[in-house]
């Protein structure tokens, strides 16, 4: 049974996930098939007077092209110390080669506000409508330290800002 939350409620679970094994970003590909990718970076806050979730995805990832053609995404946070193998798998395999959701035995469930599904095994969910996509370039960085540490191969991230339309958690957390 799910419990509706304010977008900022239970951000502690999200923070623990992102600083630990990660969370799942789910987005539909051009054929409407769900693709899951593990994220370790993300940010919640307020932009344009709206609650937003910002994700970063590199050009080299299959999820990148999915986000360019999709209208929405979901962020799915596992319970503490759960789904570690699935997170590792979805962070190291490409959705262009394999159906990661099926390979991990994860269950997709319909979202309420967006057409992108959630991962049922997770305990916290964010349903987001894409508001902005911005491809980062070398010129965008004022910190050469960050540029050289994270972008040695010029594989810059695209920032994707999604308006959080709905967030909810399982009653058990």
C-alpha positions as CSV (number, residue, x, y, z in Angstrom):
1,X,0.0,0.0,0.0
2,X,1.5,3.4,-0.9
3,X,1.5,6.6,1.0
4,X,1.5,9.9,-0.9
5,X,4.3,12.2,0.2
6,X,5.3,15.8,-0.3
7,X,8.2,15.8,-2.8
8,X,10.7,16.5,-0.1
9,X,9.5,13.9,2.4
10,X,11.8,10.9,2.9
11,X,14.7,12.7,1.1
12,X,16.8,10.9,3.6
13,X,16.2,7.6,1.9
14,X,17.1,9.1,-1.5
15,X,20.3,10.6,-0.1
16,X,21.3,7.3,1.5
17,X,20.7,5.5,-1.8
18,X,22.6,8.0,-3.9
19,X,25.6,7.9,-1.6
20,X,25.4,4.1,-1.4
21,X,24.4,1.6,-4.1
22,X,22.2,4.0,-6.1
23,X,18.6,4.3,-7.3
24,X,16.9,3.3,-10.5
25,X,16.1,5.8,-13.2
26,X,13.4,4.4,-15.5
27,X,12.6,5.9,-18.9
28,X,10.9,4.6,-22.0
29,X,12.8,4.1,-25.2
30,X,11.6,5.1,-28.7
31,X,9.5,1.9,-28.9
32,X,7.9,2.4,-25.5
33,X,10.0,-0.2,-23.7
34,X,11.1,0.6,-20.2
35,X,14.8,1.0,-19.6
36,X,16.3,1.1,-16.1
37,X,19.7,2.7,-15.3
38,X,21.4,3.0,-12.0
39,X,22.0,6.6,-10.9
40,X,24.4,7.7,-8.1
41,X,23.9,11.4,-8.8
42,X,20.7,13.4,-8.7
43,X,19.3,16.5,-7.1
44,X,15.9,17.6,-5.8
45,X,14.9,21.1,-5.2
46,X,12.7,24.0,-6.5
47,X,13.1,25.5,-9.9
48,X,10.6,27.8,-11.7
49,X,8.5,27.5,-8.5
50,X,8.1,23.8,-9.1
51,X,9.5,20.8,-7.3
52,X,12.1,19.2,-9.5
53,X,14.4,16.2,-9.8
54,X,17.5,16.6,-11.8
55,X,19.3,13.6,-13.2
56,X,22.6,13.5,-15.2
57,X,23.1,11.0,-18.0
58,X,26.2,10.6,-20.2
59,X,26.0,10.7,-24.0
60,X,27.5,7.2,-24.1
61,X,24.6,5.6,-22.2
62,X,21.5,4.1,-24.0
63,X,19.4,6.0,-21.5
64,X,20.6,9.2,-23.0
65,X,18.7,8.6,-26.3
66,X,15.7,7.4,-24.3
67,X,15.6,10.7,-22.4
68,X,15.9,12.7,-25.5
69,X,12.7,11.2,-26.9
70,X,10.7,10.7,-23.7
71,X,8.3,13.1,-21.9
72,X,8.9,11.6,-18.5
73,X,11.0,9.5,-16.2
74,X,10.7,7.9,-12.8
75,X,13.2,7.6,-10.0
76,X,12.8,4.5,-7.8
77,X,14.6,4.1,-4.5
78,X,15.2,0.6,-3.1
79,X,15.0,-0.1,0.6
80,X,18.2,0.1,2.5
81,X,20.6,-2.7,1.6
82,X,18.3,-4.2,-0.9
83,X,18.5,-4.8,-4.7
84,X,22.3,-4.4,-4.7
85,X,22.9,-7.0,-7.4
86,X,20.2,-5.4,-9.6
87,X,21.6,-1.9,-9.1
88,X,25.1,-3.2,-10.1
89,X,23.7,-4.9,-13.1
90,X,21.6,-1.9,-14.3
91,X,24.6,0.3,-13.8
92,X,27.0,-1.8,-15.8
93,X,24.9,-3.3,-18.7
94,X,23.4,-1.4,-21.6
95,X,19.7,-1.4,-22.3
96,X,20.6,-1.4,-26.0
97,X,21.9,-5.0,-25.6
98,X,19.6,-6.5,-23.0
99,X,16.3,-6.0,-21.2
100,X,17.7,-5.1,-17.8
101,X,14.3,-5.1,-16.1
102,X,13.6,-8.6,-17.2
103,X,17.1,-9.9,-16.6
104,X,16.9,-8.7,-13.0
105,X,13.5,-10.1,-12.4
106,X,12.1,-6.6,-11.5
107,X,8.4,-5.8,-11.7
108,X,7.2,-2.8,-13.5
109,X,3.9,-1.1,-12.4
110,X,1.9,1.7,-13.9
111,X,2.6,5.2,-12.7
112,X,-0.3,7.5,-11.9
113,X,0.8,10.8,-13.4
114,X,3.3,9.8,-16.2
115,X,3.5,7.1,-18.8
116,X,6.8,5.8,-17.5
117,X,6.4,2.9,-15.1
118,X,7.9,2.5,-11.6
119,X,9.8,-0.5,-10.2
120,X,7.5,-2.2,-7.8
121,X,10.3,-3.7,-5.6
122,X,11.4,-0.2,-4.6
123,X,10.1,1.6,-1.6
124,X,10.1,5.3,-2.7
125,X,9.1,6.6,-6.1
126,X,9.2,10.0,-7.9
127,X,7.1,10.5,-11.1
128,X,8.6,13.3,-13.2
129,X,7.6,15.2,-16.3
130,X,10.6,16.4,-18.3
131,X,10.9,20.2,-18.4
132,X,14.4,20.7,-19.7
133,X,17.3,18.9,-21.3
134,X,20.8,20.6,-21.3
135,X,23.8,19.0,-22.8
136,X,26.9,20.0,-20.9
137,X,30.0,21.1,-22.8
138,X,33.6,21.7,-21.7
139,X,33.0,25.5,-21.9
140,X,30.2,25.1,-19.2
141,X,32.7,24.2,-16.5
142,X,34.4,26.8,-14.4
143,X,36.2,24.1,-12.3
144,X,39.0,22.5,-14.2
145,X,39.3,20.0,-11.3
146,X,35.7,18.7,-11.9
147,X,36.2,18.7,-15.7
148,X,39.4,16.7,-15.5
149,X,38.3,14.3,-12.8
150,X,34.9,13.4,-14.3
151,X,35.2,14.1,-18.0
152,X,38.6,12.8,-19.1
153,X,37.0,11.3,-22.2
154,X,34.8,14.3,-23.0
155,X,31.7,12.2,-22.3
156,X,29.8,15.0,-20.8
157,X,26.4,14.6,-19.1
158,X,23.1,15.8,-20.2
159,X,21.2,17.5,-17.3
160,X,17.5,16.5,-17.4
161,X,15.2,18.5,-15.1
162,X,11.9,16.8,-14.4
163,X,9.0,18.3,-12.5
164,X,8.0,16.0,-9.6
165,X,4.3,15.4,-10.2
166,X,3.9,12.8,-7.6
167,X,6.0,11.1,-4.9
168,X,5.0,8.2,-2.7
169,X,6.4,5.5,-0.5
170,X,5.4,2.1,0.7
171,X,3.6,2.2,4.1
172,X,6.3,0.0,5.6
173,X,9.0,2.7,5.5
